[in-house]
Amino acid sequence: MGSTSDKASGLANQAVGKAKEGAGKAVGNDRLRAEGEAQEAKGKVQKVVGDAKSAVKDATNKVASKINKNL
């Protein structure tokens, strides 16, 4: 996955997870609440991965640009 798709998937999983968690709490369904918490956590990790990929790509591009200027 690219950084943008990781970020988008992460945000989507966070939103769905939060909704599941809230629904589980509202109806007293511990399994649904736990699934929501897990999905929200997965989304947070996906977003962090996407952010890290973006940072690495940006740093690589900056280094390449500086190298090309010096050639």
C-alpha positions in Angstrom: 0.0 0.0 0.0 1.1 3.5 -0.6 1.2 6.1 2.1 -2.0 7.8 0.9 -4.0 4.5 0.9 -2.5 3.5 4.3 -3.7 6.8 5.7 -7.1 6.6 4.1 -7.6 3.0 5.3 -6.4 3.9 8.7 -8.8 6.8 9.1 -11.7 4.6 7.8 -10.8 1.8 10.2 -10.6 4.3 13.1 -14.1 5.7 12.2 -15.7 2.3 11.8 -14.0 1.0 15.0 -15.2 4.0 17.0 -18.8 3.5 15.7 -18.7 -0.2 16.6 -17.3 0.5 20.0 -20.0 3.1 20.7 -22.7 0.8 19.4 -21.4 -2.1 21.6 -21.4 0.2 24.6 -24.9 1.4 23.9 -26.4 -2.0 23.6 -24.2 -3.8 26.2 -22.5 -6.0 23.6 -19.0 -6.5 24.9 -17.9 -8.4 21.8 -18.9 -5.6 19.5 -17.3 -3.1 21.7 -14.0 -5.1 21.7 -14.2 -5.5 17.9 -14.5 -1.8 17.6 -11.6 -1.1 19.9 -9.4 -3.5 17.9 -10.5 -2.0 14.6 -9.8 1.5 15.9 -6.4 0.5 17.1 -5.7 -1.1 13.7 -6.7 2.1 12.0 -4.3 4.1 14.2 -1.4 1.8 13.3 -2.3 2.0 9.6 -2.3 5.8 9.7 1.1 5.9 11.5 2.5 3.6 8.8 1.2 5.9 6.1 2.7 8.9 7.9 6.0 7.2 8.2 6.0 6.2 4.5 5.3 9.9 3.6 8.1 11.1 5.8 10.6 8.7 4.3 9.5 9.6 0.8 9.8 13.3 1.5 13.2 12.9 3.0 14.4 10.8 0.0 13.1 13.4 -2.4 14.9 16.2 -0.5 18.2 14.2 -0.6 17.8 13.4 -4.3 17.0 17.1 -5.1 20.2 18.2 -3.2 22.3 15.6 -5.0 20.9 16.7 -8.4 21.6 20.3 -7.7 25.3 19.5 -6.9 25.8 17.5 -10.1 
